[in-house]
């Protein structure tokens, strides 16, 4: 599993999985940083399943300002992380999943 800022919570999930007899690893991942994506995939090792449910909200949370007041830079950063970042993540794990 990956985490962006919740390392302690991720470690707790790994502990619970292991206590239940499973295997898990927690690695840091930042969808805005392509090198972070590559490093996370390398550190995690082979991936059997990918659930790409991370999201970058940015500094403006949904419904905190009117839609039309969200600056273009916020949309650009969110789209880059949430679409491009996840596409790069999927591309990084697919070769191992195909083996």
C-alpha positions, 0 to 999 in steps of 0.5 A: 500500500502507499501513503502520501502523508499518513505513514503511521496509519499505513504502518498500522494497516500493514500490521493488521494485514500481517496479523491476519496472515497476509503480506503487505508493505507501505511505501511513500508515493506522491502522484505529483512527483514522477520519480516518487512513483518510480521509487514506490514501485521499485520499493514495493516490488511486484504488484498483484493488484492496483487500486488507484484511489489516491486523489490530490485535492490541493489547497482548495477543498471541494465545495469550499469556494464556488466552482467558477472561483477555483483558479486554473492553476488548481485545476491544472495541478489536480488534473496532472496528479489525478490523471497523469500521475495515476497513468504513470503509476499504472504504466509502472506496475503493468510490466510486473503484473504481466509476468 
